[in-house]
Amino acid sequence: MTTLPAILGGTPLRNQSFPPRRTMGAEERAAVLAVLDSDCLSGFIGAAGVGFLGGPQVRAFEAAWAERYGFRHAISVNSWTSGLVAALGAVGVGPGDEVICSPYTMSASATCALFWGAVPVFADIDPVTFCLDPVAVAAKISPRTRAIVAVHLFGHPADMDGLLAVARPRGIAVVEDAAQAPGASYHGQPVGAIGACGGFSLNYHKHIHTGEGGVLVAEDDEVAKRLQLIRNHGENLPGEWPGDGSSYCSFGGNYRLTELQAAIGLAQLQRLDGLLAHRERLAAHLSARLAAHPGIIPPVVAADCTSAWYVYPIRYEAEVVGLSRSLFMRAVNAELPAPRDFEATPLVAGYVRPLYLNRIYQERRAFAHSHFPFDLAPTVRYDQGLCPVAERMYERELLLCPLVREPLTIQDVDDFASAVERVLTHAPLIRERLGDG
Ligand SMILES: *Cc1c(COP(=O)(O)O)cnc(C)c1O
C-alpha cells in the first residue's frame, strides 16, 4: 500500500520549511558603518564638476563592476527601472518611435519606452528560452522602430546574434534588460553590453542587491556619457561635459545611487560568483532528477550560454500528466512546507500576464487625460492573441520553481523533486478524486 499524496489527505513529504535567503553579512555591515562615519551619504551634485559622477563609493562600485566583467563603462542608478529609462534615452528613443519589447517580463521592460513618448510594440517569445524570438521581432519592424529591449528572462540569455542580425543593418539599437541575469554569458561574453547598452537590477529580490538599485553597462563612450547625463540632471550641463567640451542635449532625472548603497553593492559583488555557482549546481541537479518524467520539461540552456538561474522554469504538459497545471501545482506544494513568500514557494504558475493585456495598453492611456503616445501609433495592436506563445506559457504551460537559490541544498532540491515524483505517480488517483481541479 503506497502512502497517499498530501492533497488527498496523506502525510506531506516534508514539514521543515525551506530556509530564507540571508543576504547581508559582516562585510556589508562594516561597509555601511564606514560610510556613516564618513558622514557623506551621497557625493552627487547635479551640476558640472567632480561631484557630477558621484562620490567615492559610487565610483569604486562602478569601477569594480566594470572590471569584474570587462565592461568599458558601468554606471550605477537608483533602480533598474531608472536604468531602463536612461538606456532608451541614451540610444535616442523619442516621441512617436516604436520600441519592440517582450510581453513576458516585468512591466518596466516596456514602460521605459512610454517614458520617452515611444510606444511598446510587443513581439512573441521563443517557447524554449522564453526570451524574444528574433523571427517574431523581424515581423514587427517598421520605419519607426528605434530600439529593441532584449530581456534575459529567468537568467537565460536572449538570442543576441539573432536580434542583432535583425537590428544592426537597420540602425536599430538593442538594449539588454539583464535584471535577472547578472553574470550570465552568451557565446563567451557576459550579457549586458553586447547590444548598445543594458544592465542589472539591484532590488532586494535579485541575485545581489542594495535594497533598491541598478547598474548600467556600455562599451561605447558616447552612450555612457548620455547615460550619465540622464542619471543626473543633464540639463544643468549646458553645452559642456566635465573635462572635454563635447556637447549633448538631454534633460535628466535624479537616478542616483547613494554612497551607502554603493558600499553595500561593493560587498555584494564579491558574493556573486559564489551565488551563481551554487544556483548552477542546484539547477543541474534538479534537471537531472526531472529529466525522465513525461510532461515535465526542464529548462534548456542554449549552446555556449550560461544561465544565472534567477528562477528555474519548467514547461508543464497537462495532457501528458493528466492533471491541470493548477491542480498539479497545488498537489506538489501540498507535499512541502507552507511558504512564507515567493522565494519559498515550490511551484508558481504562469509568471506574468502578457503585458499588452494590462490596462494601460488596453485603454491606450498612460498620461492622465491624454492618449499620447498611443495616438501617434494607431496601427500598433494590443489585442488578446497578439503573442500566442507568451499567452500559452502564462495560461497553461509555465511553472516556476524559485528553490534553486542559496542557502538551499541539494537535499532541499531533492525533496522538491520527490514531491513532483509523488504527485506524478498518483496522478490518476488525484484526477479520479479531485477531477480537473
Ligand atoms: C526586477 C526587474 C526589473 C526592474 O528592476 P528594479 O530594480 O526593480 O527597478 C526590470 N526588468 C526585469 C526583467 C526585472 O526582473
The ligand as a Gaussian input file, in Angstrom:
#p B3LYP/6-31G(d) Opt

LIG

0 1
 C       13.457000      43.429000     -11.481000
 C       13.283000      43.697000     -12.915000
 C       13.197000      44.987000     -13.443000
 C       13.087000      46.223000     -12.589000
 O       14.172000      46.409000     -11.728000
 P       14.028000      47.363000     -10.447000
 O       15.424000      47.460000      -9.932000
 O       13.089000      46.687000      -9.503000
 O       13.506000      48.683000     -10.898000
 C       13.136000      45.135000     -14.823000
 N       13.149000      44.071000     -15.636000
 C       13.200000      42.823000     -15.171000
 C       13.228000      41.684000     -16.145000
 C       13.253000      42.581000     -13.804000
 O       13.286000      41.330000     -13.345000

